[in-house]
């Protein structure tokens, strides 16, 4: 039986440029804080953006920090709600995303395994038309977040063929690849986005700088 190559992608910082979303969300939050609490918009935006760039921390922590910084009488939940409800546009995708997915989808089965708020991630897939290419979509929040291997096992369970060679393309060595390797995925790290300066680890098989390099890796191995 012929082996079926299946390529699963991470979403944020792999296909979708998260910095665009974060910048848009921080702007909305800063506008809200100026309107409701008279906090200078530029000050809160600069604090949020620089804190995110400096720590790449979870956004809950960033919002705790901005609440403490400006002594705000508001809950973290309220700011997270604004963050999660930002609009998403197809132009938020990296410039090579659609062209590469179009090409790869003609030769391979494609899927997406993504962390993050489920409603927000669903909106990204819908508005960016990524469902046109994804045969399988796994939201890890509905199973168990990475680096757990459970989302990857769930992905394998969805495949109809028993002779599968799965690949996982993602950007963050901190969480993306360990669970995939435990289930014998070949792992491909794309070096871009907020984690591009982090060193790769033993769970990364291949490193690339452009998505189009994926096809060559698969065909040569």
C-alpha positions, -999 to 999 in steps of 0.1 A, spaced: 0 0 0 13 34 -9 24 57 20 3 88 23 21 120 32 1 143 54 13 178 64 -1 194 96 5 230 102 6 252 133 -14 284 127 0 314 146 34 326 134 35 297 109 7 305 85 -8 336 102 13 366 112 3 370 149 21 403 153 -6 419 131 -33 405 154 -15 415 186 -9 451 173 -46 454 163 -57 441 197 -34 463 217 -46 493 198 -83 484 206 -74 479 242 -55 512 244 -85 530 229 -108 514 254 -85 523 283 -83 559 272 -121 562 268 -130 544 301 -100 553 324 -84 583 308 -51 564 303 -31 579 275 -36 556 245 1 558 234 13 549 269 -8 518 273 -1 507 238 36 511 241 36 492 275 16 463 261 36 460 229 70 463 245 60 439 273 49 414 247 80 418 226 102 415 257 86 385 273 65 368 247 44 360 278 8 347 278 -16 376 272 -33 370 305 -1 380 322 4 410 300 -31 423 309 -24 417 346 7 438 342 -11 467 324 -38 467 351 -11 469 378 9 495 359 -20 519 355 -39 509 386 -70 500 367 -103 489 383 -110 463 357 -107 425 354 -82 407 333 -112 389 318 -125 421 303 -92 428 285 -89 392 273 -124 395 259 -114 426 238 -83 407 227 -102 376 216 -128 395 197 -106 413 172 -114 411 136 -93 389 113 -85 394 77 -70 373 50 -42 399 45 -30 389 81 -15 357 66 21 356 57 26 365 21 36 329 11 8 311 29 -19 308 3 3 301 -27 22 273 -9 -10 258 5 -25 258 -30 5 240 -44 9 215 -16 -29 207 -15 -26 193 -50 -1 166 -39 -7 160 -1 -34 159 25 -32 190 47 -43 197 83 -40 223 110 -32 218 147 -35 250 166 -34 263 202 -53 294 214 -88 305 221 -110 282 200 -135 309 188 -106 332 178 -88 304 159 -120 294 142 -125 330 131 -90 330 116 -95 299 96 -129 311 84 -119 346 75 -86 336 60 -103 309 39 -79 282 53 -107 256 53 -102 256 16 -70 237 21 -73 219 54 -87 183 54 -83 181 91 -84 208 119 -76 201 155 -81 228 182 -58 217 211 -79 236 237 -106 210 230 -82 181 238 -50 192 256 -26 220 247 8 214 233 34 201 241 10 172 250 11 144 224 -27 140 226 -36 165 199 -12 147 175 -27 113 184 -62 128 177 -49 140 143 -36 105 135 -69 90 145 -87 110 119 -66 96 90 -82 68 71 -50 52 59 -28 30 81 3 38 61 8 74 68 39 96 71 29 127 91 47 160 91 42 189 115 53 224 105 54 250 133 75 278 147 80 275 185 106 251 198 93 257 234 60 238 228 54 227 192 75 197 185 79 174 215 44 159 214 47 155 176 80 136 179 66 113 205 42 101 179 68 98 151 59 129 132 87 144 111 90 180 124 98 210 104 105 244 120 98 276 101 120 303 115 98 334 117 75 352 140 80 360 177 100 328 185 125 330 156 155 338 178 150 308 201 174 279 194 160 247 180 160 215 202 163 178 196 126 176 186 132 196 154 141 175 123 144 202 97 145 240 98 133 263 70 129 300 64 102 298 37 72 276 34 80 265 -2 110 245 12 86 220 27 79 202 -6 116 196 -13 121 181 22 92 157 17 103 146 -17 139 140 -7 131 119 24 
